[in-house]
Amino acid sequence: MGNLLANAYNIEDVRRLARAKLPKGIYESIERGTEDEAALANNLAGFQRLCLNPRVFVDVSDISLATELFGQRISMPLAIAPTGSAGLVWFRGEVELAKAAAAFNVPFTLATRSLSSIETIADEAGGNLWLQLYVWRDRSLSYQLIDRANAAGFKALLVTADTPVPPNREYNLRNGYGLPFKASRAAYTDICLHPLWLARVMGRYMLNGGMPRFETLPGRPKITEATDASMATSASVNWDDIRELRRRWPGVLMVKGILRADDARKAAACGVDAVVVSNHGGRNLDSSRAPIDVLPEILDAVGARVKVLVDSGVRRGSDVVKAVALGASAVLSGRPTLYGTAVAGRAGALHVLNILQREMTNTMGMIGCPAIRDLDRDLLHGLKGGTVLESASFLA
Ligand SMILES: Cc1cc2nc3c(=O)[nH]c(=O)nc-3n(C[C@H](O)[C@H](O)[C@H](O)COP(=O)(O)O)c2cc1C
């Protein structure tokens, strides 16, 4: 596998390798969006529409991507996004991904519905750990989860705001990979056509304790079992929940999935430390705007009070540079690091982080910015006076 990665020069190369390795249904559960996949395409296009205005004859012989986030020094302005199925692309994928993040000194976010527990991640990977939280119907179970994360030394809690109802993912109905996982004829055939995945991922789970389980959930349900209704994502979650979580959680609190300036203001008024501008990687509301397009409005609304992070569509180091130049404190990487994990576990995730770091460094050199603090909106084409969009074509 190492040889394969040697020829993977960018995230797209790694994506292709991941597609070849994974059963179609598992690959689709990572890659696809929702409904007509307009948001998915627009997330990528949003970054491509933004152009950089390079400064020349700046000494860029010593470029550093290091920055500080929530009082922690990190090697570049990037964190690993929560992705529920990391444990299905590689045996104990979350642990491997978290170890890569720790080695690279970037934060790792564990998803609520992970196949590795909060405690395992803390014990075996360590590093700068964040927990993603879906607020459940039974709030007391959600509070137990955050108490566990606090006891295990997790530094931040990201409360996901953009999934009040289940997303309309039609492809799951076709490929038979919805949750709880059912061995439909289509899924069974698909898995049999990928014997390496069957042996190296599922086979290893079966030999080490049996069918994978959602280890972070109370009761540790198997992926083939329906989770208790008390742990269903609550459709009634509201700002009172965020105020209550602020009261209970002593660490950094973020709300993930903000796409409106007024919601960002409400989050700030609840006392959060940061908002993550996100449309869940285009996986939930297909008619949502690209987060990179919304980012300037949110920064203008709350950037002076709270940190603003962004995700959805980051595929190049230059995308990270553009987001930070707009004013984001960091980006989250969802699919890219998951592709790497699918190809080669920890080594694959590290390969992806290295690609993004190398591309960022190259872009910073090209635009005359030796340090993160040198990035500003003046480097982006289409912004007037630093904040106002010059023309509708900027967002068209
Ligand atoms: C396979 C997969 C699973 C995800 N699971 C979660 C999740 O459990 N909770 C959550 O808040 N976001 C989840 N996300 C969304 C990511 O955290 C992130 O917002 C998104 O992937 C960013 O877009 P990108 O994939 O284009 O980088 C998931 C994304 C993917 C691809």
PDBQT file of the ligand as one rigid body, heavy atoms in Angstrom, charges set to zero:
ROOT
HETATM    1  C1  LIG A 401     -18.533   9.776   6.342  1.00  0.00    +0.000 C 
HETATM    2  C2  LIG A 401     -18.842  11.042   7.067  1.00  0.00    +0.000 A 
HETATM    3  C3  LIG A 401     -19.407  10.964   8.340  1.00  0.00    +0.000 A 
HETATM    4  C4  LIG A 401     -19.707  12.134   9.030  1.00  0.00    +0.000 A 
HETATM    5  N1  LIG A 401     -20.223  12.053  10.299  1.00  0.00    +0.000 NA
HETATM    6  C5  LIG A 401     -20.478  13.185  10.990  1.00  0.00    +0.000 A 
HETATM    7  C6  LIG A 401     -20.966  13.110  12.319  1.00  0.00    +0.000 A 
HETATM    8  O1  LIG A 401     -21.164  12.030  12.868  1.00  0.00    +0.000 OA
HETATM    9  N2  LIG A 401     -21.204  14.289  12.955  1.00  0.00    +0.000 N 
HETATM   10  C7  LIG A 401     -20.995  15.506  12.363  1.00  0.00    +0.000 A 
HETATM   11  O2  LIG A 401     -21.230  16.538  12.978  1.00  0.00    +0.000 OA
HETATM   12  N3  LIG A 401     -20.498  15.594  11.108  1.00  0.00    +0.000 NA
HETATM   13  C8  LIG A 401     -20.241  14.463  10.414  1.00  0.00    +0.000 A 
HETATM   14  N4  LIG A 401     -19.757  14.546   9.143  1.00  0.00    +0.000 N 
HETATM   15  C9  LIG A 401     -19.493  15.867   8.558  1.00  0.00    +0.000 C 
HETATM   16  C10 LIG A 401     -18.047  16.274   8.818  1.00  0.00    +0.000 C 
HETATM   17  O3  LIG A 401     -17.822  16.491  10.184  1.00  0.00    +0.000 OA
HETATM   18  C11 LIG A 401     -17.681  17.559   8.067  1.00  0.00    +0.000 C 
HETATM   19  O4  LIG A 401     -18.593  18.580   8.396  1.00  0.00    +0.000 OA
HETATM   20  C12 LIG A 401     -17.653  17.374   6.562  1.00  0.00    +0.000 C 
HETATM   21  O5  LIG A 401     -17.171  16.094   6.204  1.00  0.00    +0.000 OA
HETATM   22  C13 LIG A 401     -16.765  18.443   5.954  1.00  0.00    +0.000 C 
HETATM   23  O6  LIG A 401     -16.769  18.377   4.571  1.00  0.00    +0.000 OA
HETATM   24  P1  LIG A 401     -15.637  17.641   3.697  1.00  0.00    +0.000 P 
HETATM   25  O7  LIG A 401     -15.945  16.185   3.791  1.00  0.00    +0.000 OA
HETATM   26  O8  LIG A 401     -15.880  18.194   2.348  1.00  0.00    +0.000 OA
HETATM   27  O9  LIG A 401     -14.296  18.001   4.305  1.00  0.00    +0.000 OA
HETATM   28  C14 LIG A 401     -19.448  13.396   8.432  1.00  0.00    +0.000 A 
HETATM   29  C15 LIG A 401     -18.881  13.457   7.166  1.00  0.00    +0.000 A 
HETATM   30  C16 LIG A 401     -18.571  12.302   6.488  1.00  0.00    +0.000 A 
HETATM   31  C17 LIG A 401     -17.945  12.402   5.123  1.00  0.00    +0.000 C 
ENDROOT
TORSDOF 0
